[in-house]
Amino acid sequence: MKERYVPENDVPSWPSDDKDTSSVEPKGTKGQSEATVWLPMSGLANGKTEELAVPKVTPESDSWFQPVVEVEEEPDVPETPTPKWSAFEPVTPVEPEPEAPKTVFVQPVRPQQTDKPDWDQFDRGAATPTRDHELARPEPRPEPSLQEPQQPEPPLQEPQPPRRPEQSRIEPPPPAPVPSATMHARPVRIEPAEERFDSEATVGIQRPEPPSQKPPSAETEAAPAPKPKRKRKALLITTLVVVLLLAGMGGAAAMPKVSNRLGLPWAPNAPKGDIPKPAGVTRVLHGPDINGVAPTKEGLAAALSGPAGAPDLGTLTGTVVDASTGDVLWDKNSGTPLTPASTTKILVVAAALLSMDHGTQISTKVVQGADPSTAILVAGGDPSLTSLPLGTDSPLYPGAAHVDDLVAQVKKASGGKITKVQLDISVFKGPTSAKGWDPEDTAAGNTYMAPVLPVMADGGRNDPKNDHAPRVANPAAALTQKIAGKLEAQAGGTTTAPKDAKVLGEVKSQPLTEFANSLLQLSDNLMADVLARQIALAKGGEASFTGGATATMNVLKEAGFDLTGVQINDGSGLSDQNKIPAKVLSEILAVAAAPDGKDPRTAKLRPLLAGLPVAGGSGTLEKRYGDPASAAGRGWVRGKTGTLSGVNTLAGVVLDTDGRMLVFALMSSGSDQNKGRAALDVVAATLHKCGCR
């Protein structure tokens, strides 16, 4: 005997595939059909087990159950005993067919008139029609040992003559007590005698399968095959779509990103406590502590005895000055002139800031030649013009003028009639390289210098974005050819522009303070030598190496600095014949770092400090101070570096642990490049760690 599988959620699986044998003899009669099993119907209502009956449903009823067909008043029909019913799902009576016995199913939620199923086709293995809530019948499970009590088969009724449509209705059964909302009724079969039977077995009671297949009776053969239920299928599809949408929305709401954005209670970012009250914040930049206790000479000497005596430094000279008072706190042969390398740039920038307006810009023009179809590029001494397109700032020289801007002006002013472009570089005089330079310093392809000419693009580099890109051999001529190509003209060599020539276009460099900032950050040799010549032009001198050096020295002397022992041949420090004592570097920096109002020169020199690279952060110090011995100086030391063969220098400022501004100048001679740099960094970092009292 096989067992019907009942889902765990107690939802009935119907229509039933049991054979309709309600009108034949009871089971056990030899050679006769099987009898329909009568099931006891009881349920839990109001906390106790009750025998329940099917409620009578009328159009006037307030119940949510609706009759399948309209009900008219008919002569009283003798009531048949109300069968017990299973308290699992609500039951709705359905009109039976008058002509033949049939089984009517009641849909629990939305009642509709159902067609008569062919019960025998289920027993014959025919395809089982699906219900709105059933997609597939579960596999049968083994039958338990329980047996159902059987009840006698209801008596057959004689076929009634055909009625008119208005007579083909039956009176619904009398009302019965309505079960509580906690109980669930099961669908029933309604026989012509108005007796109702469960279409499925209740939980815990199994219906035995028929032992053999019997020929269908005449009554069952008369029942037509069920018709497709399109409305039920549409309802099923709609229900599935709604369920999927709700499930999708629920799944999306469970995702962390969605729940965070919507601020749902289960969001990972949901506040775990009360939101704190806003608190006022005041941003104040604190300068150096000018009133605090300064380091003592003894304390500083003890702190620097080890780092300053490192053998990697070779011959070291240097000094440390209290910026607030100008007092010298530590000194080691600071008056001895040594090769300064790129710390020479401190003197050039200081002289420029002292002698020139801080907003000074260097001009580059294109004027009309004697022939209106000829344009002349007049160099003013700006090597920072950029070949990058308009709208793209130069990463090497922020705020630099654009070549495309100059070309656009020329096109507009000339009407596009330029056929030749010439070059005027007469503003600079003398050689393009200085005394004491290595011949390779201006050779094509080197990465740190180009011939000192008054005009070029991107400092003569072949890559406008790379500081270490190779330089071209003749950057001024290369720029002339570039401009000629943009004007669809030819480059015509060098010339001297006529006086008072018509200006076709003009661009200007960044202001002096920004120009000096780029110079110091990159330790740009070309810009330093160009700036020295600008000092010479500002002072009425010759724009040459000699004129620049002379003008620089004169400006600093006039400003009151003692330049004893100073000898310079260029503005970049490439010359190995330059000599500067450490105390000159520290004196200039001490004035720049002095408290406001104490020295009239301070306001002019203050921008010098802004251009100094930051240890571990910018410029030539960006990749330094990574060793444990010098890491304490990261972000605190600002200084100008200098490096040549056997020469390492560092001069700048640093705050000690008490916030006191200290100025230092350190010059090493006869040291290895890498080891000498690292040793100097340790000395500067020690100044930051020192309270030194």
N, C-alpha and C positions, 0 to 999 in steps of 0.2 A: 504493500500500500504506500502510495506517495503522499507527501505532505505539501500543502500549499504554503508558500513563503509569504509571511506577513512582514512588511518593512517595520523597522524599529520605531519609526515616527508615527505608527498607527494610522497612516493615511491609507484608506482602502484602495486596493488594486481592482478596478472595475472598468468595463463590464466583466462579470465573472465568466470563466471558461467552464463552469460546471454545466452539466447537461440539465435541460429543463425536463424534469420527470415528475412535475407536481401533479399531473392528472392521471397517473397510473397507479398500479397497486403498490403497496408498501414493499420495501426491500425485504427480500427473503422468500418471496413467492417464486416458486420455480417456474422458469420460462417467462416471467413477466419483467416489465421494466423496473428500473430502480425508483425508489421513493425519495422525494426531497427531504432532506434532514431538517427537522425543526430544531431551532436553537433557543435556548432560554434567553430571554432578554431582560437584563437588569443593569443597573448602573449606580454610580455613586452620586448622590445628590443630597445636598445639605448635610454632608458629613455622615450619611448612612446609606446602606444599600436599599434601593427601592425598585419595585416592579413598575416599569414605565410603559406607557402606551404611546402610540403615534398620535400626535395632535391633529384635530380636525382643522382644516384650513379653508377659510371662506374669503371671498373678495373683501368682506368688511373687516377681516381680522387685522389687528395691528402688528401681527408678527412679521418679521422680515422674510418669512417663508411666503412664497407666492405660488398659487396654483398654476399648473401647466396649462390648463384650459379654463375658459370661463365656466362658471357654474350657474345653472338655472335651477329654478325651483322644480322639483320633480316629486312625484308621489313618494311617500315614505317607503323606503326600502328597509326591510328588516335588517336590523344591525347584526352584524356577525361579531363574534367575540374579538375583542381587540387583542392582537397578538402582543406578546412581550417584545420589547425592542432593546437593542444594544445601545448603551449610553456612551457613544463615542463621536457620532456626528449627527447633525440635525437631519431630519427626514422630511421630504416633501412628497406628498402623494401625486401620482401622475395618472392621467386617464388611460384605462386599458382599451384595447381594440374590442369592439363588441362581437366581431364575427368569430374570433378564435382566441384561445388562451394566449396571453402574451406576458412578457416581462417588461416592466417600465422602470427606468432608472431616473433617479432624482439627482441633479447636480447640486451639491451643497451650497454654493455661494450664489450663483446666478442661474436660477432654474429656467430651463427651456424644455419644450416638448421634445421628447426623444423618440427616435424611430425604434421599431421592434427589432432587437437583435436575433439572429438565428443561433439559438443556443447549441443546436446540434453541430453546427459547423465548427464550434470550438472543440467539442469532443472528437470530431473527425480529424482534428489537426489542421483546420483551416487557419489562415492568417488572423490573428487577433487584432481587432481595431484598437487604436490607442485612444486614451482619454486626454483631456486638456492638461492634466497634471502628471500624466504617465508617459514616458518616452520608451521604456522597454520593460518587459516583465522580468523580474528577477528569476534566477534559476531556482528550481524546487529544492528543498532541503529534506533530509530523511525524516520520516513520519515518527512522531513520538508514540509512546505506548498508550496514550489516552484515547478513549473512544467517546464519541458523542452520544448522548441520549437521543433516541429517535422518537418522533411523534407520528401519529397516524396521518396518512395523507388526507387532505381535505376532499370532500366529495366533489365530483364533477357536476357542473351545471349543464342543463340542456341548452343547446344553441338557441338564441332568441332570433326572431325574424328581424330582417333589416329595418332600421328606423330612418326617419327623415333626419337631416342634419341637426335640426333643433332638438331631436329626441336622442341623439347619440351621445348624450352626456350622462354622467353618473353623479350621484350626490356624494360629495366627499365624506369620509368617515367622521363620526362625531368628534368634537374636540376632546382633547385629553390634556392632562397636566403637562405644562411645558417644563422641560428639564432646566436645571440651572445652567448659567453661562459656563461653568467649569466643566460641564459634561459635553461629550462629543458624540453625536449620533452617527450611525452608519447608514449608507444607502440600502434600500430594500427592494425586493421584487413584489409586485402587486398582481395577484391572480384575479381572474374574472370574478370570483366570489368575494372580491375586495379583501381577501386575506393577504397579509404582507409577510415577507420572509426576508431575512438578512441575505444579501447577495454575497457576503464574505463571512468567514468564521471570525469570531472575536478572538482577541488575544488570549492565548491559553487554551483554546479549543480548536482542534483541527478537524476539518471535514474530510472524511475518507473518499478516495477516488473510486469511481465505478469499476467493478472488477472486469467488466467486458464491455465491448461496444455493441449497442443494440440498434436496430433499424429505427430511424426516426418515426415518431407517431404522426398521424394525419394532422393533429393540431399544430405540431411544431413545424411540419413541412409547409403548412399554410402561411407561416410567418415570413414576410419578405426579408431579404438581406438588408443589413443596415446601410443607409446612404451616407456618403461623405459629409462630415460635419465641418463645413467651411468656416462658419462663424467661430467654432471652437478652435480651429487651427489658427485663424487670425488672432483670436484672443491669446492663444498660447505664444504665438510669435511676439505679439505686443508685450506680453508679460515677461518673456525672456529678454527682449530689448531693454525694458525698464530695469529688470534685475541686473543686467550687464552694465547699464549706465550707472546705476547706484553703486554696484560693486567697484566700477572703475573710479567713480568719484571718491568712494571710501578709501580705495587703495591709494589714490593720489594724495588724499588728505593725510594718509599715514606716512607719506614720504617726508623725510626731515626737511628738505628744502621748501616743499610746499607748506608744511605745517609752520615752519619758521616765518615764511613770508606772510601767511594768513594770521599769525599770532595765535594759533590754536593751543589749547591747554597742554596738550601732550608734546608740543614742539620742544626739540632739544635746547633751543635757546630761550625757552620761556623763563621768565625770572623765577628764581628759587626763593626769593624773599621780597620784601618791600623795596621799591625803587628808592634809592637814597635821594635826599633832598639836594638840590643844586647848591654848590658852594662857590663863593666868589674866588676868582683867580686873578692875581695881579702879576703881570710879567714885567720884571725889572732886570735890566742888565747892570751888573755890578762891575765897575772898573777896578783897576788895581787898588790895593789898600795902601794909601799914601801916608796914613797915620799909624800904621801898625809898627811893630818892632822889626827892625831890619836885621839881617844876619850880621854877626860880628866877623871881623877879619880872622880871628883865631878859629872860630867855628867853621868858617868857609875853607880856610886853609887845611884844616883837618879832614874835612869831607872830600876835598879834591886831591889830596896828596896821592891817593892810590890811582884814580882814573887819569889824572893829568900826568902821572909818571909812567904810564904804560909804554913799553918799548915799541909798540906798533905805531906810536905817534912820531917817532924820529925826533927831530928837533922841534920842540913846541914852544911857541910864544903865545901869550894871551892875556886877557884882562876881564874882570867882572866889575860892573859899576851899578850902584844903586840909582835907578832912574829917578826916584823921588828927590834925592839930595844931590846927585852927581858925584857922590863919594866913591872912590875906588876901593872895593872890598877885597879884591884878589888881583895880583899882578905877577906875571912871569915874563920878564924881558919884553914887555909890550912895546917898548920904543924901538926895538930892532926891526929894520925893514926886511920883509921877506916877500917872496913872489905871492901875490894875492890871488892869482887866477881870476875866476869870475866874481869874486867879491869886489873887484874893481868897479863893477856896475853900481855898487852902493854910492860911490863918489859921483858917477855920471848922473844917476837919477836925482841925487840930492842937489846937484848943481842945476839941473833942469828945473826942479821944483822951486828952487830959490830964485832963479833968474827969469822964468817964463810964467805967463799966466796959466793957471791950471786948466783952463778951457781951451787952450791953443790947439788948433787942428792944422794938419799939414795938407796943403792943397795939391791936387793933380788936375791939370787942364788939358784940353784939346782946343787949339786955336787954328784959325784959317791962315794958310800960307799966302805967299805972293800970288799964287794961282788959286782961284777960288775952289778948284777941284782937289786941292792938296790940303790935308789936315796934318797938324804937327802936335805930337804928344809932348807936352811940356812937363818934365819931372820936377816935383817939388821936394822930394826926399821921403816919400811914403812907400815903404816896402810891404805894407800890410794889405794892399788892395787884394780882394779875393775874386777868384774866377768862378766861385759857386753862383748858381742862379739867384736871381732876385727872390727874396723871401726866405732864403737859407742863410742863416748867420754862420760866420766862420767859427769853428770850435777852437782855433788857435788864436785868433784875434777878434774877440767879440766886439761888435760895433764897427767893424771895418767897412770901408766903401766897396761897392761892387763894380766890377768892370762892365757888366751889362748895363748898369745905370749910366755910365759915361757914354757908352756906345749909343744908347737910346737917345740921349740928348743931342749927340752929334747928328744922328739921322734926321731928327726933327728940325734942327737948325739949318742943316745943309740941303734939306730936301732930297737926300739920298744921292747927291751928285759927286760924292767923294770918290776919287780914283786912286789916290796915293796917300799913304800915311808915313810921316817921318818922325824922328825922335830927337828931342832936345834934352840932353843930360848935363848941360853946362853949369848947373847949380853946384855940383860937386867938383872939387879940384883934386889934383894929385893922384897918387896911385890908388889902386883898389884893394891893396893889402898893406899891412903895417909892418914896421920894424919888429923883429923878434917872432914873426909868424913862421910856422912850418910851411914850406911850399905846397904841401898837400891841403892846407887849410882852405884854399879857394879852388882847388881842383874840382873838375866836374865829377859828380857822383858822391861827394862827401855829404854827411848828414847834419853837420853843425854850423856850416858857414857857406856863404856865397860871396862873390865879388861885391864890394860895397859900392852900389850904384843907387842913384836917387829914385828909381822907380822899378817895380817888378810886381808880379802877382804871387801872393801866398808865400812871401819870403823867399822866392826862387825855388820852392819845392815842386816836384812833379805830382804830388798828391796834396790837395788843399786841406785834407783832414788829418794828415799824419805828420806829427812833429819830427819824426825820425825818417821822413822820406828823403831820398837823394835830391840834391840841388842841381839845377841846370848850370851850364858853363857861362852863358850870357843871359841872365834873366830879363834884363831891360829889353834886349832885342827880341826875346821870345814873346814878351808882352806886346810889343809893337806889331809883330806878325799876327798875334791873336786878334788884336783890335782891327787890323786891316782885313782879316778874313771875315769878321763879323760885319764889316762895312762893304764887303764885296769889292775891296780895293787891293792894291799891292803895297808891300812895305818898301819904303824908299831910302833907308839908311838914316844917318844922323845929320842934324842941321841945327841952326840957331833960329828961334822964332823971332819974327819982327816985333819991335816994340809996339805996344798998343794994338796988337793984332786982335781981330774979332774972336771972342771966346765962343766956341761951339758947344762946349760942355765942360763941367767942373764937378769934381767930387772931393770930399774931405775925409780925413782919417778920424778915428775916435779921438776924444779930448785927451790932453796930455796925461791926466791921472790914469785913465784907462789904458793908454798906450804904455805908460810905465808899469802898470800892473801886469800886462801881458809879458812885457820884457822880463820882469823879475820872476814870475811864475815859471816861465819856460827857460829862463836864463838864456834868452835869445841873443846870440852874439851880434847878428846883423842889425837888429833893432837898437842895440846899445851903441854901436858905432854910428848909426844914422842919427841917434839922439844927440851924441856928442857933437856932431856937425850942426845940428839944429841950435845947440847952445852957442856955437861959434857964430852962426848967422844972426841969432838974437843979440849977440854982443858986438856985431859988426865985423867979425873976423872971417877968415877963410874957412870954407867948409871942406876941411881935409883932416887927415889923421892928426897932423901937427896942430892945426887950428883948433880942432875939437879938444885935444888934450890940454892945450894952453888955456882955452876958454874955461874948461872945467876947473882947473887949478885956480885961476883968477877968481872965479865966482866963490869958491869955498874959502879962499883967503879973505876976500872982502866980507864974507859972512862971519869971520872971526875964528875960523878953525886953524889950528897949528898943523901945517903940512910938512913939518920937518921930516926929511927922509923919504918923501913921496916922489916917485918917478913913474910917469905913465906915458905910454906910446899909442894907446888906443882906448876905446871906451868899453870894449868887450872883455878884456883880460886875457885874450889869446896870446898876447906877447909875453914871452918868458923873461923879458927884460924889465917888466913893470916891478916896482917895489913900493910896498906900503907897510908902515908899522901897524900893529894890531890896535894900538891906542887911538889912531886916527879913525878907524872903523867904529870903535866903541864910542868915541866922542860924538860922531855924527848921529849914531843910533840913540844915544842917551838924550840928545836934544829932541829928536823925533818922539821919544817916549816920555818926555818930561811932563809933569802935571800942567794942565791948561793954565795959561796966563803967567807962568813962571819965566818963560823965555820967549821973546817975540819971534824967534825963528821956528818955534815948535809948530805953529799953525801951518807954515809953509811945508814943513818936512813930515807932518803926520801921515800923509798918504803913502810915504815910504814903507811904513809898518804894514799897511793893508796889503801890499803886494808881496810880502814875504811868504814863501811856501810854509805850509803847516805840516809838522812832523806826522808821518803816516797818513796824511790827508790830501795833500795837493802838491802840484808842481814837482820840483826836483826832490822833494822830501816825501813824496807819496809812498814810495816803496821802501823807505827806511824806517828805522825804529821798530822793527819786527822782532829783534832778538830780545831774549829775556832780560839781558843786562841793560838795555836801553828802552824797554817797552814803557817804562814809567813816563817817558817824555812824549808819548803819542798824544797829539792834540794840544799839548801845552807849549811845546817848543815851536817857535817861528824863526826861520833863519834863511840867509842867503848862502848857497853852497859855492864852492870853487874847487875845480879839479884840473890839474895838468899832470904830466908825468912827474912823479915824485913829490907832488904838491897836493895837499888837502886842506881846505879852509872852511870855516863855518862861523858866521856872525849873525846875531839876531837878538831876540828877547825871549824871556821865559818867566812865568809866575812861580814863586816858590810855594811851599805848603801853607804859608801865612798870607798868600795873596799879594806878596810884595813883588813888584816888577824889577827884574834883574836884566841888565844888558851885558852881553858877552861877545868877545871876538877871540877866535881860536885859529891859529895858523900853524900848520904842520909842514915841515920840509924834510925830504928824504924818507918819506913813508910810502908804503904800498897803497895802491889806490883803494882796494876793498877793505883791507885791515885798518888803514888810516881813517877812512870814513866811519867805520864801526866804532873805533876808539873815540873819535870826536863826539859821536852820538851819545856815548856813555857819559862823557863829561857834562854835556848839556842836560841829560836826564838826571844826573846827580844834583844839578842846581835846582831842579824842580822838587826833588825829594827833600831838599835841605831846609830846615829851619835854622840850623847852624848858629846856635847861640851858646 
